[in-house]
Amino acid sequence: MDSSRPPKRTNPRREAKGGQSEFKAPGRKDAYARLLSQHRSSTFTKFLEQYAKESSLLREDNGPHTLLQAQSDKMSIPQGKRDLVPNHLSDSSDFSPSSLKDKGDESSLSLYMVKLSIQNAQQDSERKPGVSEKNRKAQRRDTATSQDGDIESGEELSSFGPNDSRKHQRQRKKNKDTSKETVSKDISQFVENTQDKANLNQLEQEDTKKTKNNNLPKQLEAGKPIALIAKCSGDSHNFKSPHDLKKLQKPTDKNKNNGGRGSRKQVFEPYMTSEDVSRGLKRGELIQGQLRINPKKYHDAFIPSPDDTRDIFLDGIIARNRALNGDIVVVQLLPREQWKVVRSDTDCEGVSEAEAQKGNLIQKNIAQAPHTSVEDQRQFASKDHLENTSTSQSNSGALQMTAKVVYIVEKKHSRAVTGSLKFLPDKPFAMFSPVDHRVPRINVPLSDCPDDFISRHDDYANTLFICRITNCPADSNFAEGRLAKTLGQAGEIEPETEGILTEYDVDFSDFSDNVLECLPKNVPWNIPPEEMAKRKDLRKECIFTIDPATARDLDDALSCKPLPDGNFEVGVHIADVSYFVEEGKALDKTASRRATSVYLVQKVIPMLPRLLCEELCSLNPLADRLTFSVIWKITPEGKILSEWFGRSVIRSCVKLSYDHAQSMIEAPEKTFAAEELPPVDPEHRIDMIHQAVLNLHSIAKNLRAQRFSGGALRLDQLKLSFTLDKETMMPQGCYIYQYRDSNKLVEEFMLLANIATAHRIYKCFPELALLRRHPPPKAKMVDELQELCDQLGIDIDLSSAGALNKSLLSILGNDEYSIARKEVLTHMCSRPMQMALYFCSGVLQEEKLFKHYALNVPLYTHFTSPIRRYADIIVHRLLASSLSICFQHNAYTVVPS
């Protein structure tokens, strides 16, 4: 809702009455008028305009007498009682006090208006001396609000005896004094409930739309607010009790509004059975995909379309049917008239086709069979898009399929959330409000809360808790859960960090004793002589690491030795983690569950125990380490003549940072002193290391040029880095990370090693190789991006990865404006790109699907980071098996040119 109050709007009803004298607006005593003044919005304006139209239609049918009579009746009421007469407002189904996109709970609003009218009638009858005590008791009812926002009817007050008249008068006076406070409390509760239920079941919304199109007698039958009924009857001030309203309601509506635990309505649809889902997927009537909820607009959710066109849209919480972000779900497409009309990529407020037809956005109506397959409906949507693009700009609009969740295949979301607690008086539970608005609010038993929460709940307003969802009932907008942990004060880095890790199901616990039992017992550890005999000894070679200055898990090293024929022997040496992580052991199972190390701003959550990732496996300088090596004979121009794979032992001579390597590249003639570099092995001179870095840089530039001339793509997006306090590890500042030649040097040889390893394991294990593919970008989004660039006058070729890379390099200059424009254009080009995927080569039948789009290579895998990625450990095991199949200790394999 708007934070600032807009100028007062004129009432269309008054303007429609022309010469009729204006009367004073309802006073501040009228709770509903107060509610309207707090929730002025564009939706309410439309609601008033709709009422004006209905009023004009009513005058045409019945003449002006009815409306004028109702107005005259109100004008004849004394000013003191005029405020008690309900405002004659239109159907509440179009009005929602929430500024959210989805409409609020229509039934709750109607009930609320009924309740206010009943309270006004009660106060009116109490002011009139002629009203009997019996009627007053029949009118006076207590109301309460259920936990899911529905208004439930309470018990009637007990009867008063003949001798209790004086006590009753005091009670009546007390009721008068507290009426304002009660109504204000009801308004606050109503607003909160309306926000809680901002997304209704789509079936209810469709019923609402149909009801709005029916005639007025049907509106009376549906149990509309008293104000609307009184308006239509022309006798608004004749309602003395709720008994008159009950006569107009259907029995089903009456039972629905009575509330009660046994009659609570279903908020969510029940899930389909697994058998029905399986049949629906086979017939093509259902679609499976991963749910993605917009974090900034949590009512909008999507799943990918099977044909890579526009994503399928799920509108609101009800359509998601208790599924959370990341879950694998099965959805059913909604009828075509409920599909979303999107006029552009930036149109986030799309409307249904039925609404678009009313606004003349779409001027066609193609009937659809009730059991049309998903494929047929996608063809309809594609056809509509083609037709719409040919119409005028004002009428153009593409259809986006909408759906609802009917089954949850896999709950990927951890169901653990960070948030705060809110105390609810007279409730056996507290309300847990997650920080992530994509997760529903949760009812938590008071027994889980801190011992003094009830008496000192205000003290916990700024405290973060972890709550785990245990159940999502179908008859409530709220989930049920249990408190797992108290984190600490919101805003402090440690509680916030722990909350993030818990929400994303990152295991940051200490390694168990069973895991630690798998580690070597004798520390410091030395390589066994029998293992040394199985490996190539490279400890005397000039091998060094280049990593970030703060890195502690050093899993790759480089070497470059000139050969007499003018070529070079270049080696990439990767830590042999698989030697320590034996398959099937507790350490292996834990590493597979963690899957990767997690790098935060101020800390790292390692995949392996620190004894391995920082000591035994890390290629620390001046220490013997086990490695897998790939060694090439390569020309200065970057042409590979041969390659060798094998297990080896190395001894790094120095730990260089990217800054050290960059300074060597930028000063090729400089002689570096020992104090300018980290400690260096005395057996290797500094100038020898310097020359090796320069040779690697020269070869890397040629390899990079070959890659991009061969059709590779790189989209360099800005990366934010932080400076930390060394003692507290708190961020002190931030800066844009600079990607320099030293980074490119390391990247080229890591890519080369990964590509070579992929070919090796696929050649030996064509059905078992673990590879990594990168699918091409989504064609639909590429076409839209191409159209946008054409409209902006940007000449860009999106036909392939290489063509896109050349376009980005050719059309942009080096001035400040061009650099900024390139950053924006690079970000736009990254949007259609898909995520790279691991896969087993035996799963896909066609080798063309193995391709890595961005690198433009047929085969690729991950081999170079086994300390922090479990996939690399699997690749190491495959590589080790390939070496035992075709063992070549000192022989080189000739690589075809």
Helices and strands as residue ranges (DSSP letters): H 12-16, H 31-38, H 42-62, H 65-76, H 79-82, G 92-94, H 106-127, H 133-139, E 141-145, E 151-156, G 162-164, H 165-196, H 202-213, H 216-221, H 226-233, G 236-238, H 242-248, H 251-258, G 261-263, H 274-283, E 286-290, E 292-293, E 300-303, E 312-315, H 317-320, E 328-333, G 336-338, E 340-342, E 351-352, H 353-358, H 374-389, E 398-400, E 403-410, E 416-422, E 429-434, E 442-445, G 446-448, G 457-460, E 463-471, E 479-489, H 493-503, H 513-516, H 529-533, E 536-538, E 543-547, E 556-562, E 568-575, G 577-579, H 586-594, E 598-599, E 604-605, H 610-610, I 611-616, E 624-634, E 640-651, E 655-657, H 658-666, G 674-676, H 686-709, E 720-724, E 731-736, H 741-764, E 770-773, H 779-792, H 801-810, H 816-830, E 837-840, G 847-850, H 870-885, E 893-894
